[in-house]
Amino acid sequence: MSTKHEKILQYIESLPIGEKISVRQIAKEMQVSEGTAYRAIKEAENRSLVSSIERVGTIRIEKKKKENIERLTFAEIVNIVDGQVLGGKAGLHKTLNKFVIGAMQLEDMMRYTDPGSLLIVGNRIKAHYNALKTGAAVLITGGFDTTEENKRLADELELPIISSSYDTFTVATMINRAIYDQLIKKDILLIEDIYVKLEDTAKLTVGQTVADFHSLNAHTSHGAFPVVAKNNKLVGIVTVKDVFGKDGNELIEKVMTKHPISVSMKTSVASAGHRMVWEGIDLLPVVDDDGYLQGVISRQDVLKALQTSQHQPQHGETIDDIVKGEMKVLGEEEVVVEFTVTPQMTNQYGAVSYGAFTTLLTEVGLIALKRRKRGDAVLENIATYYIKPIQMDSVLKVVPHILDMSRKFVKMDFDVFHEDSLVGKAMATFQLLDR
């Protein structure tokens, strides 16, 4: 049965796009305390179902699909630029297609302004009016106001006019950064992207027997199955080890592992893979917030997804991507990696940052493991020693040495040289993701 919290979230999700909500309204409508309503609204905001705007309130917005994640709503723009809504509040839930900087003559400006776009401009009243007539929203920089006529037109057309105290360059940079961050989020693989859906999932119920397990095992060749009760509520997981030597008539609920480890749709694939290695399991059930089975994910699914993502073109460049871009593998038999320290990788003193240095060593370790045909791995711990300062524009050579390798773990040390002088050392332990 759904909790009060979940019922409120379902109610919010059922509201039409653009609907305004409040804590008091939700509490009255759902007959719950204001504290419960407040927590549910905050959770809805985290799930991108609503957006809270100062001096406007909380409005229902459309949840972005992953393929459209880089498209922002006008409500999000208001929060990004610390803006004030002068008119057109009813259109804050709408999504903008592009933004245009109005740094040209009025006639030329309108050539670039399309319906659904956002015109970023100063105190040019005529430009505000023309943009609204074209079907575009307006962001006024420098903290300027507009005319009452333009505000009335914005309300009538449901196109927001937003005022921000920042200058045009700063506003454009802030919006661009927000889109860039969204693109990086788009690149992160989640369980919902790769899981096997419920209708394709082989599962057992608590009333079935060990003989049913063997029958399903012979049919699918899978070594583990989720166990569900009525309405597909997850109650356990059963593996070949659990049924080994058991009588065929014994009930599954007697031999299964209760309270199994599970993941949600929003868990990252990397996190799920790490959990599978750490716990030594090959199958993870995927459940919703109430514990009902939605599907499963296997270790093979995780490995395949991680390997595929490494070959995809990246839309948003992370620190890891910048570090990888400066690495050059030199050695044929023994791995030697050459690396140039760029300005983005330095701290306030002009030396290589701790984060960039750790990322470099981790990536070199993974290259060395791939040379040994050991597939993928995740870093468990690392200890770094800075013998001499490593300055900007230094060209480093990193030499990894595998000290010990078992079925699940590998220990490695690294020597870091600059102009034949030892400048750093490190010791690291990796967990191996067996195929």
C-alpha positions as CSV (number, residue, x, y, z in Angstrom):
1,M,0.0,0.0,0.0
2,S,1.3,3.5,-0.9
3,T,2.5,5.8,1.9
4,K,1.1,9.3,2.4
5,H,4.3,10.7,0.9
6,E,4.0,8.5,-2.2
7,K,0.3,9.4,-2.6
8,I,1.1,13.1,-2.5
9,L,3.8,12.6,-5.2
10,Q,1.3,10.8,-7.4
11,Y,-1.2,13.6,-6.9
12,I,1.4,16.2,-7.9
13,E,2.3,14.2,-10.9
14,S,-1.3,14.1,-12.0
15,L,-1.7,17.9,-11.9
16,P,-1.7,19.7,-15.3
17,I,1.5,21.4,-16.4
18,G,1.7,25.0,-15.2
19,E,-0.6,24.4,-12.2
20,K,0.5,26.4,-9.1
21,I,0.6,24.5,-5.8
22,S,1.4,25.3,-2.1
23,V,2.0,23.5,1.1
24,R,-1.3,24.6,2.6
25,Q,-3.3,23.6,-0.5
26,I,-1.7,20.1,-0.7
27,A,-2.2,19.6,3.1
28,K,-5.9,20.5,2.8
29,E,-6.4,18.5,-0.4
30,M,-4.7,15.3,0.8
31,Q,-5.7,15.7,4.5
32,V,-2.1,15.5,5.8
33,S,0.0,17.7,8.0
34,E,1.8,20.7,6.4
35,G,5.1,19.1,7.4
36,T,4.3,16.0,5.3
37,A,3.1,18.2,2.4
38,Y,6.3,20.2,2.5
39,R,8.6,17.1,2.4
40,A,6.6,15.7,-0.5
41,I,6.9,19.0,-2.5
42,K,10.7,19.1,-1.8
43,E,10.9,15.5,-3.1
44,A,8.8,16.5,-6.2
45,E,11.3,19.3,-6.8
46,N,14.2,16.8,-6.6
47,R,12.4,14.7,-9.2
48,S,11.9,17.7,-11.5
49,L,8.1,17.6,-11.2
50,V,7.8,21.1,-9.8
51,S,9.9,24.3,-9.7
52,S,9.9,26.7,-6.8
53,I,10.4,30.4,-7.7
54,E,10.9,33.2,-5.3
55,R,8.0,35.7,-5.2
56,V,6.0,33.4,-7.6
57,G,5.5,30.1,-5.8
58,T,5.8,26.5,-6.8
59,I,4.5,25.4,-10.2
60,R,4.1,22.0,-11.9
61,I,6.6,21.6,-14.8
62,E,7.0,19.0,-17.4
63,K,9.6,16.3,-16.4
64,K,12.3,16.3,-19.1
65,K,13.0,13.1,-21.0
66,K,16.6,12.1,-21.2
67,E,16.9,13.0,-24.9
68,N,15.6,16.5,-24.1
69,I,17.5,17.0,-20.9
70,E,19.6,19.9,-22.2
71,R,16.4,22.0,-22.8
72,L,15.6,24.2,-19.9
73,T,12.2,25.6,-18.7
74,F,11.7,29.3,-18.1
75,A,11.2,28.5,-14.4
76,E,14.7,27.0,-14.3
77,I,16.1,30.1,-16.1
78,V,14.6,32.3,-13.3
79,N,16.4,30.3,-10.7
80,I,19.7,30.2,-12.6
81,V,19.9,34.0,-13.1
82,D,18.3,35.0,-9.7
83,G,15.7,36.7,-11.8
84,Q,12.4,38.5,-11.0
85,V,9.3,37.6,-13.1
86,L,7.7,40.9,-14.4
87,G,5.0,39.3,-16.4
88,G,3.8,36.1,-18.1
89,K,4.0,33.9,-15.0
90,A,1.5,31.4,-16.5
91,G,4.2,30.4,-19.1
92,L,7.0,29.6,-16.7
93,H,6.5,25.9,-17.2
94,K,7.3,26.2,-21.0
95,T,10.6,24.9,-22.5
96,L,12.9,27.3,-24.4
97,N,14.3,26.1,-27.7
98,K,17.3,28.5,-27.8
99,F,18.5,31.8,-26.4
100,V,19.4,34.9,-28.5
101,I,21.5,37.8,-27.4
102,G,20.0,41.0,-28.7
103,A,23.3,42.9,-29.5
104,M,22.2,44.3,-32.9
105,Q,19.7,46.6,-34.6
106,L,16.1,45.9,-33.9
107,E,15.2,44.6,-37.4
108,D,18.2,42.2,-37.4
109,M,17.4,41.0,-33.9
110,M,14.0,39.8,-35.0
111,R,15.5,37.7,-37.8
112,Y,17.1,35.4,-35.2
113,T,14.1,35.4,-32.7
114,D,11.8,32.5,-33.2
115,P,8.7,31.3,-31.2
116,G,9.8,29.5,-28.1
117,S,13.2,31.2,-27.9
118,L,14.5,33.5,-25.1
119,L,15.7,37.0,-26.1
120,I,18.5,38.3,-23.8
121,V,18.5,42.1,-24.0
122,G,18.9,45.3,-22.0
123,N,16.4,48.1,-21.5
124,R,15.2,48.2,-25.1
125,I,11.4,48.5,-24.7
126,K,10.6,48.1,-28.4
127,A,12.7,44.9,-28.6
128,H,10.7,43.5,-25.6
129,Y,7.4,44.1,-27.4
130,N,8.6,42.7,-30.8
131,A,10.0,39.6,-29.1
132,L,6.7,38.9,-27.3
133,K,4.7,39.4,-30.6
134,T,7.1,36.9,-32.3
135,G,6.3,34.3,-29.6
136,A,9.6,34.6,-27.6
137,A,10.1,35.2,-23.9
138,V,12.4,38.1,-22.8
139,L,15.2,38.2,-20.2
140,I,16.1,41.8,-19.4
141,T,19.7,42.2,-18.1
142,G,21.1,44.9,-15.8
143,G,18.1,44.8,-13.5
144,F,16.0,47.1,-15.8
145,D,12.2,47.1,-15.9
146,T,9.8,47.2,-18.9
147,T,6.5,49.0,-19.6
148,E,3.1,48.1,-18.2
149,E,1.9,47.5,-21.8
150,N,4.6,44.8,-22.3
151,K,3.8,43.2,-18.9
152,R,0.1,43.0,-19.9
153,L,1.0,41.5,-23.3
154,A,3.3,38.9,-21.6
155,D,0.4,37.9,-19.3
156,E,-2.0,37.6,-22.3
157,L,0.4,35.5,-24.4
158,E,1.7,33.5,-21.3
159,L,5.3,34.4,-22.3
160,P,7.6,35.3,-19.3
161,I,9.4,38.6,-19.0
162,I,12.3,38.1,-16.6
163,S,14.6,40.7,-15.1
164,S,18.1,39.9,-13.8
165,S,20.6,42.2,-12.2
166,Y,23.5,40.5,-13.9
167,D,25.0,41.8,-17.2
168,T,24.4,40.1,-20.5
169,F,27.7,38.2,-20.7
170,T,27.3,36.8,-17.1
171,V,23.7,35.7,-17.8
172,A,24.6,33.9,-21.1
173,T,27.6,32.2,-19.3
174,M,25.3,31.1,-16.4
175,I,22.7,29.6,-18.8
176,N,25.4,27.9,-20.9
177,R,26.9,26.4,-17.8
178,A,23.5,25.0,-16.7
179,I,22.9,23.4,-20.2
180,Y,26.5,22.0,-20.0
181,D,25.8,20.5,-16.6
182,Q,22.6,18.9,-17.9
183,L,24.5,17.4,-20.9
184,I,27.0,15.8,-18.5
185,K,24.1,14.3,-16.5
186,K,22.7,13.0,-19.8
187,D,26.0,11.1,-20.3
188,I,25.7,9.2,-17.0
189,L,24.2,5.8,-17.5
190,L,21.4,4.9,-15.1
191,I,19.8,1.5,-14.4
192,E,16.6,2.7,-16.2
193,D,18.7,2.9,-19.5
194,I,19.7,-0.8,-19.5
195,Y,17.6,-3.0,-17.2
196,V,15.6,-6.0,-18.3
197,K,11.9,-5.0,-18.0
198,L,9.4,-7.0,-15.8
199,E,7.6,-8.6,-18.8
200,D,11.0,-10.1,-20.0
201,T,12.2,-11.1,-16.5
202,A,12.2,-14.7,-15.4
203,K,10.9,-14.9,-11.8
204,L,9.6,-17.2,-9.2
205,T,6.8,-16.8,-6.6
206,V,6.8,-17.8,-2.9
207,G,4.4,-20.7,-3.6
208,Q,6.7,-22.4,-6.1
209,T,9.2,-25.2,-5.4
210,V,12.8,-26.1,-6.0
211,A,11.7,-28.3,-8.9
212,D,10.2,-25.1,-10.5
213,F,13.6,-23.5,-10.1
214,H,15.4,-26.3,-11.9
215,S,12.8,-26.1,-14.7
216,L,13.2,-22.4,-15.1
217,N,17.0,-22.7,-14.9
218,A,17.0,-25.3,-17.7
219,H,14.8,-23.1,-19.9
220,T,16.7,-19.8,-19.4
221,S,20.2,-20.9,-18.3
222,H,20.1,-18.2,-15.6
223,G,21.7,-19.0,-12.3
224,A,19.5,-16.7,-10.1
225,F,15.9,-15.5,-10.0
226,P,14.0,-12.8,-8.1
227,V,11.2,-14.2,-5.8
228,V,8.0,-12.2,-5.6
229,A,4.8,-12.3,-3.6
230,K,1.4,-11.1,-4.8
231,N,1.4,-8.0,-7.0
232,N,5.1,-8.6,-7.8
233,K,6.3,-7.4,-4.3
234,L,10.0,-8.5,-4.1
235,V,10.6,-10.8,-1.1
236,G,13.8,-12.6,-2.0
237,I,16.3,-14.0,-4.5
238,V,17.2,-17.6,-5.1
239,T,20.4,-18.9,-6.7
240,V,21.8,-22.3,-7.7
241,K,23.8,-22.3,-4.4
242,D,20.6,-22.0,-2.4
243,V,18.9,-25.0,-4.0
244,F,21.9,-27.3,-4.3
245,G,21.1,-30.6,-2.6
246,K,17.5,-29.6,-1.7
247,D,14.5,-31.7,-2.2
248,G,12.5,-30.8,-5.4
249,N,9.2,-30.4,-3.4
250,E,10.7,-27.9,-0.9
251,L,9.2,-24.4,-1.2
252,I,11.3,-21.6,-2.7
253,E,10.5,-19.3,0.3
254,K,12.3,-21.8,2.6
255,V,15.6,-21.7,0.6
256,M,15.6,-18.2,-0.8
257,T,17.7,-15.3,0.5
258,K,15.3,-12.8,2.2
259,H,15.7,-9.0,2.0
260,P,18.0,-9.1,-1.1
261,I,20.1,-6.2,-2.2
262,S,18.2,-4.2,-4.9
263,V,18.6,-1.0,-6.9
264,S,16.2,1.7,-8.1
265,M,15.8,3.1,-11.6
266,K,17.8,6.2,-10.8
267,T,20.9,4.3,-9.5
268,S,23.9,4.8,-11.7
269,V,25.2,1.8,-13.6
270,A,28.7,2.4,-12.2
271,S,27.4,2.3,-8.6
272,A,25.4,-0.9,-9.3
273,G,28.5,-2.6,-10.8
274,H,30.6,-1.6,-7.8
275,R,27.9,-3.1,-5.5
276,M,27.8,-6.4,-7.5
277,V,31.6,-6.8,-7.2
278,W,31.7,-5.9,-3.5
279,E,28.9,-8.3,-2.6
280,G,29.9,-11.0,-5.1
281,I,26.5,-11.2,-6.9
282,D,25.6,-11.6,-10.5
283,L,22.0,-10.4,-10.5
284,L,20.3,-7.4,-9.0
285,P,16.5,-6.9,-8.8
286,V,15.3,-3.4,-9.9
287,V,12.4,-2.1,-7.6
288,D,10.3,1.0,-7.3
289,D,10.0,3.1,-4.2
290,D,7.5,0.7,-2.6
291,G,9.6,-2.4,-3.2
292,Y,7.7,-3.8,-6.2
293,L,9.8,-5.6,-8.8
294,Q,10.3,-3.6,-12.1
295,G,12.9,-5.9,-13.7
296,V,16.5,-7.1,-13.2
297,I,20.0,-6.2,-14.1
298,S,22.9,-8.7,-14.5
299,R,26.7,-8.3,-14.3
300,Q,26.9,-8.8,-18.0
301,D,24.5,-6.0,-18.6
302,V,26.6,-3.7,-16.5
303,L,29.9,-4.6,-18.1
304,K,28.4,-4.2,-21.6
305,A,26.9,-0.8,-20.8
306,L,30.2,0.5,-19.2
307,Q,32.3,-0.7,-22.2
308,T,29.8,0.9,-24.7
309,S,29.7,4.2,-22.9
310,Q,33.5,4.5,-23.1
311,H,33.3,4.6,-26.9
312,Q,30.4,7.1,-27.1
313,P,31.1,10.7,-28.1
314,Q,30.8,12.9,-25.0
315,H,28.5,16.0,-25.2
316,G,29.6,17.5,-21.9
317,E,33.3,17.3,-21.0
318,T,34.1,16.3,-17.4
319,I,37.4,16.6,-15.5
320,D,38.0,12.9,-16.3
321,D,37.7,13.6,-20.0
322,I,40.1,16.5,-19.9
323,V,42.7,14.3,-18.0
324,K,42.3,11.4,-20.5
325,G,42.7,13.8,-23.4
326,E,46.2,14.7,-22.2
327,M,47.4,11.0,-21.8
328,K,49.6,9.3,-24.4
329,V,50.5,5.6,-24.0
330,L,54.2,5.0,-25.0
331,G,55.2,1.5,-24.0
332,E,54.6,-1.5,-26.1
333,E,55.3,-4.3,-23.6
334,E,55.5,-2.3,-20.4
335,V,52.9,0.5,-20.0
336,V,54.4,4.0,-19.8
337,V,52.0,7.0,-20.0
338,E,53.1,10.5,-21.0
339,F,50.9,13.3,-19.6
340,T,51.0,17.1,-19.8
341,V,49.7,19.2,-16.9
342,T,47.3,21.8,-18.4
343,P,46.1,25.0,-16.6
344,Q,42.7,23.4,-15.8
345,M,44.4,20.7,-13.7
346,T,46.2,23.0,-11.4
347,N,45.4,24.4,-7.9
348,Q,45.7,27.9,-6.6
349,Y,49.5,27.5,-6.4
350,G,50.0,26.5,-10.0
351,A,50.8,22.9,-9.1
352,V,48.9,19.8,-10.3
353,S,45.6,19.4,-8.2
354,Y,45.1,16.4,-6.0
355,G,42.0,15.4,-8.0
356,A,43.6,15.5,-11.4
357,F,46.7,13.6,-10.1
358,T,44.5,10.8,-8.6
359,T,42.4,10.6,-11.8
360,L,45.7,10.3,-13.9
361,L,47.0,7.4,-11.7
362,T,43.6,5.6,-11.8
363,E,43.4,5.8,-15.6
364,V,47.0,4.6,-15.9
365,G,46.2,1.7,-13.6
366,L,43.1,0.7,-15.8
367,I,45.3,0.8,-18.9
368,A,47.8,-1.5,-17.3
369,L,45.0,-3.9,-16.3
370,K,43.6,-4.0,-19.8
371,R,47.1,-4.9,-21.1
372,R,46.9,-7.9,-18.9
373,K,43.4,-8.8,-20.4
374,R,41.7,-8.3,-17.0
375,G,38.8,-6.2,-18.3
376,D,37.2,-3.6,-16.2
377,A,38.0,-2.6,-12.6
378,V,37.1,0.0,-10.0
379,L,39.4,1.9,-7.7
380,E,39.0,0.9,-4.0
381,N,41.8,2.9,-2.4
382,I,44.9,4.9,-3.2
383,A,47.7,6.5,-1.3
384,T,49.7,9.2,-3.1
385,Y,53.1,10.7,-2.2
386,Y,54.2,14.1,-3.6
387,I,58.0,14.0,-3.6
388,K,58.5,17.3,-5.5
389,P,56.0,20.0,-6.7
390,I,54.6,19.3,-10.2
391,Q,54.1,22.6,-12.0
392,M,51.8,23.7,-14.8
393,D,52.9,22.5,-18.3
394,S,55.1,19.8,-16.9
395,V,55.4,16.7,-19.1
396,L,55.2,13.6,-16.8
397,K,55.9,9.9,-17.4
398,V,53.9,7.5,-15.3
399,V,55.1,3.9,-14.9
400,P,52.7,1.4,-13.2
401,H,53.8,-1.9,-11.6
402,I,51.4,-4.7,-10.7
403,L,52.5,-6.1,-7.3
404,D,49.9,-8.7,-6.7
405,M,46.8,-9.9,-8.5
406,S,44.0,-12.3,-7.2
407,R,40.6,-13.2,-8.7
408,K,38.9,-10.1,-7.3
409,F,41.6,-7.6,-6.4
410,V,44.9,-6.2,-7.7
411,K,47.6,-4.2,-5.9
412,M,49.7,-1.7,-7.9
413,D,52.3,1.0,-7.4
414,F,53.2,3.9,-9.6
415,D,56.3,5.9,-10.3
416,V,55.8,9.4,-11.7
417,F,58.8,11.1,-13.4
418,H,59.5,14.6,-14.7
419,E,62.7,15.0,-16.8
420,D,64.0,11.7,-15.3
421,S,63.5,12.9,-11.8
422,L,61.1,11.1,-9.5
423,V,58.4,13.6,-8.4
424,G,55.6,11.3,-7.1
425,K,54.7,7.8,-6.0
426,A,51.4,6.0,-5.3
427,M,50.0,2.7,-4.0
428,A,46.5,1.6,-5.2
429,T,44.1,-1.3,-4.8
430,F,41.5,-2.1,-7.6
431,Q,38.5,-4.3,-7.5
432,L,38.2,-6.5,-10.7
433,L,34.9,-6.8,-12.5
434,D,35.0,-10.4,-13.7
435,R,33.1,-11.2,-16.9
